[in-house]
Amino acid sequence: MSQKSNSAGNGVGHAAGSEDRYAEATQLQLTWWRFKKHKLALLSLWIVAFFYLIAIFADVLAINDPQATDARRSYIPPQGIHLFDDGNFRPHVNGLKGTRDLKTFKLAYTPDPAKKLPVRLFARGYSYHLFGLIPTDIHVLGVEGGEAVDGLFLLGTDQLGRDLYSRLVVATRISLSIGLAGVGLSLLLGILLGGLSGLYGGIVDTVIQRVIEMVRSIPTIPLWMGLAAALPNTWSVTQVYFAITLIISLFGWTELARVVRGRFLALREEDFVIAAELAGASQLRIIFRHMLPSFASHVIAATSLALPAMIISETSLSFLGLGLRAPAISWGILLQDAQNVQVLAGAPWLLLAAVPVILVILAFNFLGDGLRDAADPYG
């Protein structure tokens, strides 16, 4: 009898402890606990983090210079790494030998088993600046020996003999950073203008809402074409990068602004907002210090859903020739090489540039869905 009483008491105590845990938790903790139950969103979070790690260490992960061209390496098919040689663990790749196709007279490359190039970890390669500061030439993978045509081309090469794997890794940094910078600027504009619209109301609300309607009514593709044509051809890659980021951001803040406005309209009559106004707090402090934290989880969810739209915008612009231009490297620029059906017939590996785009977009969408579901922990 006493054992049953103890077990019942333990059960009640456990339930009470769980209730206290939820009652004392912050909004961020409640959101995180519910988000962890969404397995697909949690997996997507790891995928997104993995791609951003690739972006940070792009030069370290690259094997060959992404800008180096060599006509002798044109359209080399993807190579595989052989881990064993005569029963011993000796990672290597086979060298290549060129053979002329008697029908098309094109030079095709085939593996040469007689030539084995050792694969080394943390090998030396082309020089770069780690994090833009530290000069080094260390790369995660590399090969020793071989001629100019030989090397480690995990995803093959393009028409100019450039290593597709190294270009894809470096392109990840540019495409993801444009999305992140664009969303950051859109987030600032959306919260500021949407917050002022919802907090003040009246003529301020009317003007901001009419501006939002005007921006949303402009067709994006013709607008991007006009703005891209207006960019001077003499601009550097960095200048074009910032211009594209600014263009995408200036037309991506409207949806978030409306969400923020709706939330602020509901919150501005709350007691804590009125108390902050009576205490003499400025409007910006009320927005960012008092009102915004009360629905920060919703803003995070909206941001995660806006990121894939930004990435698709940059990829689409660059693919159409309206965004970044060579020698810049982005996912859209790499996909330009996959436009020609005849080229794809002989070099289908060029389509591999679409794989990270698909993975990242899907991961961001699933992540956004999970955050949106977790944004209301009491639901």
N, C-alpha and C positions, 0 to 999 in steps of 0.2 A: 504493500500500500504506500509505504514511504517512498519506494523507488518510483512509483507512478506519479506521486506528488512532485518528486524532484524533477522528473522528466517533463511534467507539465509546466512546472515552474521555469525550467530551462527554456522550454519552447516559448513561453510568454515573455521571458527576459530577452530571448533572441529577437522576437518580433518587435519588442519595445526598443531594443537597441538599433534595429534596422530602421524603425520609424524615426528615432532620434538622429540617426546618421543622415537620413534624407532631409529632415527638418533643419539641420544645422549646415547642410551643404550649400555652397555658393551656386549661382546660376551656371558658371562654367563647369563645376564638378558634376552637376546634374546632367548637363549636355554631354559631357564626356562619358559618363556611365551609360547613358542610353545609346550613344554612338557606338560604343564597343560591342553592343548586341547586334549591330548591323554588320554581319561578316563581310558582305560584298563591299560595303563602303570602307571597312577597315583594310581589306586587301587593296582597294583602290588607293588608299592613303599611302601604303607602302610602295605601290607602283609609281605614284607621283613623286614621292621622296626619292626613289631610285633614279628617276629621270633627272631630277634636279641635282642629284649627286653627280650624274654623268655630265651635266652642264657645268658644274663647278670645276670638275677635274677633266675637262674635255681634252686638253693638250696632253695630259699624262696618259689618258686612255688611247689617244690616237697613236697609230703605228707609223704612218708615213706622213710627210708634209702634205696637207690637204690641198695646197695650191700648186704643188710640183707637177708639171706635165712632162710627158715623154711619149712620143709617137710610137715607140717600140712596145709600149705597154697598153695599147688601145684595145678595149673590150676583152680584157683577160677575165675568164670566168672565176667565180668564187673558189677559194682554196680551202681545203680542210687541213687541220693540224693532226698529224699522226703521232700518237703518244708512245708507241713502242716500236723498237727496231731490233729484229732478231731476238725477240723475247725480253729485251731490256727496255727499261723506261728511259726513252730518249726522245722527247718531243721534237718534231721536225716537220718541215714541209718539203715537198718535192720541188725541184727546180722546174723550169718551163722550157719547152722547145717549140719553136714555131714551124708550122707546116703550111704550105700553100694549097688552098682548095682549088683543084683543077677546073671546077665548074664556075665558081665565082671569082677566082683569082684573089681571094681575100686571105690574109694571113691569120691562121687560127693557132691558138696555143694549147698544148696538151702537156700534162704532167710528165716529167722525166724521172722515173724511179731511180735511175742511176745517180742522180744528183740530189743529195739530201742536205738541206740547210737547217742547222740546229736552231730551235726557238728558245730564246732566253727571257727570263723574267727580269724586269728593271734593266732593260738594255738601253744603250745609247742610240739616239736618233737625231732628228732635226732639233734645232735650238728654239726655245720659246721662253716666255716669262711666266712663271707660276703665279697665279693670282694677279698677274700684271706687274709684279714687283721683283720676283726672284728669278734670275737667269739660270736656266738649266737645260739639259738635253736628255733627261731620264724619262723613259716610257715604260709602261707596264709590260708590254711585249715587244719583241724585236727578233730579227734573224741575223745570223752571222754569215758573212761571205756572200757569194753569188754575184751575178752581173746586174746591169741596170734593169733588165727585164725580170730578174728574179726578185722575190720579196714575199712578204706576207700580205695577201690581199683577201681578207676574210669574206668580203662581199663583192669582190671583183673590182674592175676599173671601168671608167667611162670612156668616151670617144677620145679624150685628150690624155688618157693614161693616168688619170688621177684616182687615188684609192677611195672607193665609195664608202668603205667603213669609216675611215678617218674623217671624210667630209661629213658623213652623217652624224658622227659624234660632235664635231664642232658646230654643225648646224643646230643641234639640240640646244646649245647654249644661247644662240641668237634668237631662235624662235620662242623658247620658253621665257627668256628675259624680256622680250618685247611684250609677251602676254602679261607678265608680272608687272612691268612698268606701266603698261596701258591700263590695267585694272587698278593699280594704285592711284593713278591720276583720275580715273573715272570715279573711284571710290571717294576721293576727296571732293570732287565736284558734286557728286550725287548727294553725299551727306550734308555738305554745306548748303547747297541751293535747296535741296529737299527739306532740310531742317529749317531754314529761314522761311520757306514757303508754308510749312505746317505750323511754325511757331508764331509768326506774325499774322498770317491770314490777310484778308482785305486786298488792297491794291498790290502788295508785294506778292501774295499768292497768285493773283490773277496774271501778273506780268510773267512770273516764272513758269506758270502752267502754259501760257501761250507760247513762250519760247520753247518749251519741251515739245509742244504739238508741232511747231514749225520744224524743229530739228528732226522729229520722227517722220514727218511727211516728205522729207527730201529723199529721193531714191539713191541708195548707197553706191551702186556700181557706177552710174554716170558721174556722181560726185567724186568718187575715188579716181576715176579716169581723168577728170578735169584737174584735180589737185596733183595727181602724179605727173601730168603733163606740165604743170606749173613749176615743178621742182627743177632747178637748173641742172644741166648735165655735168657742170663743173663741180658740183658738190661732192664731198668725200663720202665714204661709206658711213662714217660716224654721223655726219650731218643728215644723210638720208635716213639713217636708223632713227634718230630723234624725231625727224619730220613724220615718218610713218607712225611712230608711237603716239605723237601728238594728234595726228589725224584720226587714228582709231579711237583714242581716248575721248576726243571732243564729241564723238557721236555715240559713245557707249555709256554715258552717265544717266541718261534720261529715265530708264526703267528703275534703277536704284533710287533716283530722286523721288519718283512717285511712291515707291514703297516706304521710304523714310518719311515723306510728307504724311501719308496715311497714319503711320505710327505716331508721329508727333501731334497730329490733330487729336488723337485719342489720349495722349499723355499730357498735353499742355494744361488741362484742367485738374490734374492730379495735385494732391496736397504738397508733395515734395518739390514740384516745379514752382508752385505759388510761393512756397517758403523761400526758395532760392531767389526768386524775384524780389521778395520783400527784404531779403538780406542784402540786396544790392549787387547780386552777381550779374555779370555781363551776359549778353545773349549767347556769345560764343562759348562761354563757360557752362551755361545751362545746357547747351546742345551737346558739347563733348564730354562734360564732366557728370552731368546728372541724367539726361534723357537717353543719350546714345548707349551707355552701359546697360540700360534696362532691356534692350533688345539686340545686344551685340551678337548673340548667336544667330539671329536672323540675317544680320549684315554679313557674317562669315559665310553662311549658306549661300547668300546672293552672290558673294564674291567668288566662291568656288564654282558657281554655275556660269559666271561671267568670263572666267578665265578661258574655257574652251572656245567661247565665241571670239575672244581676242586672238587666240592662236589660229583659228580657222580664217579669220579676217586677214592676218598677215600672210598665211600660207596661200590663200586665194589670190591676194594682191600680187605676191611674188610670182606665183604660177602664171598669172595673166600678163606678167611683165610690167605691172603697175606699182610694184612695191620695191623691195630691195633689189639691187642690181649687182652683177659680178663686178669686182671680185668678192663681194660679200657671199656668205654661205648660209642659207636657211633651208628649211624643209621645202618651201615653195620653189626655191631656185633649183634644188635637186630634182623636184618633180617635173621641172620644165624639160629635162632630158628624156622623160618618159612620155612625151606627147606624141612622138612619131611612132606609128604602128610598125613601120618597117624596121626601125631600130630595135623595138621591143622584140620583134621576131628573132633577132639574132642575139640580143642581150636582155633577156627578160629579168635579170637580176636588178636592173635599174628601177623596177617597181618596188624594190625593198624599201625605198625611201618613204613609201606610204605607210609602212607598218608602224613606225613610232607615232605618226600622226594619229592613226586609228586608235592605238593603245592609249595614248595620252588623253584624247578626247573622251573615250569611253570611261577611263579612270576618273577624270574630272567630273563627268556627268553622274556616275555612281557615287562619287564622294559628295557631290552637291546634294544628291537625293538623301544620302545618309545624314548629312548635317541639317538638312531641312526637317527631316523627321525628328532629329534629336533636339531641334531648336525649341521645342515645347516639351520639356522634361516631365511636366505634370499631365501631359495628354495621354 
